[in-house]
Amino acid sequence: MYGKCGSLEDCLAAFYEIERPNVFSWCILLSAYARNGHLQQAKAVFDLMPEVNIVAWTSLVKSYADNGLLHEAERMFCEIKAVCNLVCWNCMLAAYAQHNLVEKMDSIFSEMPARDLFSWNSVLWANAEFCGFGKTKTMFDAMPEWDIISYNVMLLAHTHTGHINDVESLFAAMPERDLVGYSQTIAAHIVHKDLDRAKLLFDQLPERDVISSTRLLQGYVESRNLEAATDCFNAMHQLSVPSYNLMVVAYAQEGHLDWAQRVFHEIPERSIVSWTSLVEAYAQNGHLGDAREMLERMPERNVVAWTAMVSSYAHNGYGRLAISMFREMEVSGEEANEVTILGVLLACNHKGMLVECLGCFKGIKEDYGVTMVVDHYLAMVVVLGRLGYAKIARDLLNSMPFITDNPRSWEIFLRFCEGWT
């Protein structure tokens, strides 16, 4: 009891009061340490046990596996493999599944002398996460029985395929449904922009949790339906920091900065995402001074907040300020992402910054560790086009390691050519 409650001192005191602890008592102490993540102490108890049974072995194997120490778990499992019980087999199976070691998972699954529904569901889940729909469906069809977990995993697999009709068919065929099944089906409809159907399912939920409510709210925000987002937010029985953050975004993207700020100040415990959302809100609406002030007030800054400032300065014609902000970001130790670099390239739109622009472009991968994307090339074409370097811009388009017959690429190039003729 004490071990389950996390009171290891009480558990140890109770153990020492036992005059002659039997193997059951030793196993309880070992499990208490293992369950609370004290693996060295658990191993020490294991080594001190006058008699070790399969329960002790299984408890230690499970604790190693649960904490990601697969090498230790495998070593101990191999020592008792011949006498292993189903719980121990399932521990290793689940560990391999969770760590995407599919080949080892398949191997141990085929060796198992017996399997239960937990065994099948572990492999089914791993296939859905890592192996694609075909293998997942084959495993589902081969199962001797299904439970609600099996159906929910298949809902997840169908959701990954993007076939919303299959999601609906499976959901309708489920003999019973829980909050997870409803939430996954709702999420699938939100991804496919069918918010009416998502709301209908949401209204049918046997119980509503903060996750499903926030997911529906996110769908309304992403579709820029402020009225529905506001109604959803106001109807939520429990508000979370992510739900507040979404409403900051919802008001900001419609230009209602006063409401965005009001929601921000209502957040009970602001996360870094909360601060970043308001920085982006000010920046995207052209209130660069307020955005900069909010950035300065942030208890900690992330790449999203820095990038919002760099990009906003660039898009509003303040190239020098964008570059200066980027240099501040570098000094802070924050690493740029592909959007940050894009903002820097777009900031360099006059001859005085061409050299700096070329240096940034050439160093995207080596200096900043960012994967170059087509937008980086197009941004460079924009800069070269504005400065009248037609031949260099054309050569750059032809040298792109992407499809060069992209109409968007040549549309940008020709737009600047019209200005030169």
ZIQUI-V596237 format. One record per backbone hydrogen bond with DSSP energy under -1.0 kcal/mol. NH is the residue of the N-H (numbers start at 0). CO is the residue of the C=O. If there is no record, write none. Layout:
NH&CO, NH&CO
//
This chain:
4&0, 6&1, 7&5, 10&6, 11&7, 12&8, 13&9, 14&10, 15&11, 16&12, 17&14, 25&21, 26&22, 27&23, 28&24, 29&25, 30&26, 31&27, 32&28, 33&29, 34&30, 35&31, 36&33, 37&32, 38&36, 41&37, 42&38, 43&39, 44&40, 45&41, 46&42, 47&43, 48&44, 56&52, 57&53, 58&54, 59&55, 60&56, 61&57, 62&58, 63&59, 64&60, 65&61, 66&62, 67&64, 68&63, 69&67, 72&68, 73&69, 74&70, 75&71, 76&72, 77&73, 78&74, 82&79, 88&84, 89&85, 90&86, 91&87, 92&88, 93&89, 94&90, 95&91, 96&92, 97&93, 98&94, 99&96, 100&95, 101&99, 104&100, 105&101, 106&102, 107&103, 108&104, 109&105, 110&106, 111&107, 119&115, 120&116, 121&117, 122&118, 123&119, 124&120, 125&121, 126&122, 127&123, 128&124, 129&125, 130&126, 135&131, 136&132, 137&133, 138&134, 139&135, 140&136, 141&137, 150&146, 151&147, 152&148, 153&149, 154&150, 155&151, 156&152, 157&153, 158&154, 159&155, 160&156, 163&161, 166&162, 167&163, 168&164, 169&165, 170&166, 171&167, 172&168, 181&177, 182&178, 183&179, 184&180, 185&181, 186&182, 187&183, 188&184, 189&185, 190&186, 191&187, 192&189, 193&188, 194&192, 197&193, 198&194, 199&195, 200&196, 201&197, 202&198, 204&201, 212&208, 213&209, 214&210, 215&211, 216&212, 217&213, 218&214, 219&215, 220&216, 221&217, 222&218, 223&220, 224&219, 225&223, 228&224, 229&225, 230&226, 231&227, 232&228, 233&229, 234&230, 243&239, 244&240, 245&241, 246&242, 247&243, 248&244, 249&245, 250&246, 251&247, 252&248, 254&251, 255&250, 256&254, 259&255, 260&256, 261&257, 262&258, 263&259, 264&260, 266&263, 274&270, 275&271, 276&272, 277&273, 278&274, 279&275, 280&276, 281&277, 282&278, 283&279, 284&280, 285&282, 286&281, 287&285, 290&286, 291&287, 292&288, 293&289, 294&290, 295&291, 296&292, 305&301, 306&302, 307&303, 308&304, 309&305, 310&306, 311&307, 312&308, 313&309, 314&310, 315&311, 316&313, 317&312, 318&316, 321&317, 322&318, 323&319, 324&320, 325&321, 326&322, 327&323, 328&324, 329&325, 330&326, 331&327, 332&329, 333&328, 340&336, 341&337, 342&338, 343&339, 344&340, 345&341, 346&342, 348&346, 352&349, 353&350, 356&352, 357&353, 358&354, 359&355, 360&356, 361&357, 362&358, 363&360, 366&362, 367&362, 368&364, 369&363, 375&372, 376&372, 377&373, 378&374, 379&375, 380&376, 381&377, 382&378, 383&379, 384&380, 385&381, 386&382, 387&384, 388&383, 389&387, 392&388, 393&389, 394&390, 395&391, 396&392, 397&393, 398&394, 399&396, 409&405, 410&406, 411&407, 412&408, 413&409, 414&410, 415&411, 416&412, 417&413, 420&416
//
